[in-house]
Amino acid sequence: MSGLARAQDGVTIFLGVIIEAAPFLLLGVLVSQALALVLARERTLRWLPRDRLGSLAAMAGLGALFPVCECGNVPVARRLITRGVPAAAAVVFLLSAPALNPVVALSTFAAFRERPLMVVYRLAFTFLVAMGVGLLLTWHPRPDDLLRRRVIDDGHDHGAPVTTTPVRRFAQGTLAEFVEMGAVLVVGAALAALTQTLVPRTALLGIGQGPVVSVAAMMALAVVLSICSTVDAFVALAYAGTFTDGSLIAFLVFGPMVDIKSLLLMLTVFTAKTVALVAVVVTEMVFLLGLVLNYWIG
Amino acid sequence: MKRTAAVLALAYGIYFLSLFGTGGLYFYIHPIYVVPTAVTGALLVALGLASWRSGGPAVSRLAAVILALPVSLGFLLPAQPLSPATASQRGVASASLGRGDAPTFDVEARPERYTIKDWVKVFAADPEPGRHAGKPVRVTGFVHHDPSLPADSFLVARFVVQCCAVDAEPVGLPVRSAGPPPPAGRWVEVEGAWEVHDVNGRRRAVIAATAVTPTARPDQPYLY
């Protein structure tokens, strides 16, 4: 097939990701700015549980209140951190919120109506992995080192002159955050479009029935596709006939946590080291859970 | 540049609204996201205008340059749906699609109104080719040459989109035509009826075409 048609399709996929993600990104930024207004007086969130497990679990539950995709969650997480939420708890929020919310539960149920257990596995495993990574990070000796310096200093305002009206301040804060997050989304979309046009998908799919190899393949597919968590269940459905259950659940748990664009967005809040650590631990945990499902449960 | 962020917001807002106006959004995303995208466009225009007078926030030059790229591409190049080239790269499935996704239409009522996706669902619900023999077919799609089919056969295919162009899955139905098959990528309307044939040693339902008419690309090129 002609290279020109391929290039053109690359552009269509690229723009498709951006157009599809833009409403979710803007929604996330608006929620973040609204949080900033609401929490303007408070430096810390006093209503959060103090103990280790309690604060992490509260963050996992918070996702249910923000039914936005990966791209929308990062601005919210950043806002939470500037208001005193510990980095480990913010990671739990980032990992769990995209999948652990009613919208995603519904869409997963819609896709796997015949097998409601898939929804249970997806939610339970997401919670488990997010809590596991969060717990691991709470043992970090200097939690502030997990974050980018700029995020910590950013707590006061968004650089808008104090003389402007609240409406203008809100508009300016939203714009500033939209531009910054949007640029990262663009890079993620470009990478997703490039891999999609260059790697033949059939290369991944010849291996659907191996209990080990299928899990690895579906996790790789999740990274390459970078689809929003609200609709990824329908994509997983396309492989339901040929792939093991463990690999499908691995796809549904792993995709919202680790894909090209969410990793890039996470880099705006956390240091590269933190993001790499989170990605590695998540990969290991999801892979093991997929194998457990294939060998002992499924 | 003081107004960089405001200019970017206006550009994206106008781009989304113009795609909404021309129907170009259907080349990129599922119809359920069309209205949210138009609302996003309107909000971005409003945000751009609201911060125009005060000059807008300071943003990094790198972020601004990166963000300017897609919207420039969008304005400079004509909006294009995925081409059949991507169908061969992704591999056209003629097997199952949407398990448990029960047909929302009356299976026996008007088979000549089924889309390619409807037929794929029908065969997923009842894979026995013999039970579909003789049913009339009229579908529109693009021509895809599948090397595993005999030389007089081709697939008539469409992309099925769940969310956006990223997840577009090509699905196709096998067609046997009297004349030589049309060139790959051509949009055609295929009329005929299902027959059972032996393809590479497997019994398979194939559309025996009575007419294969070249046609224009539909305004909504994907199925959902």
Interface residues (C-beta under 8 A of the other chain):
Chain A: M1 S2 A5 R6 Q8 D9 V11 T12 I13 F14 L15 G16 V17 I18 I19 E20 A22 P23 L26 A111 F112 R113 E114 R115 H158 G159 A160 P161 T164 V167 R168 A171 Q172 G173 T174 L175 A176 F178 V179 E180 G182 A183 V186 V187 A189 A192 A193 Q196 T197 P200 R201 T202 L205 L225 S226 I227 C228 T230 V231 F234 V235 L237 A238 A240 G241
Chain B: T4 A5 A6 L8 A9 Y12 F16 L19 L25 F27 Y28 I29 H30 Y33 P36 T37 V39 T40 L43 L44 L47 G48 A50 S51 S54 G56 P57 A58 V59 S60 L62 A63 A64 I66 L67 L69 P70 L73 G74 L77 Q80 P81 L82 S83 P84 A85 T86 S88 Q89 R90 G91 A93 A95 S96 L97 G98 R99 G100 D101 Q162 C163 C164 A165 V166 D167 E169
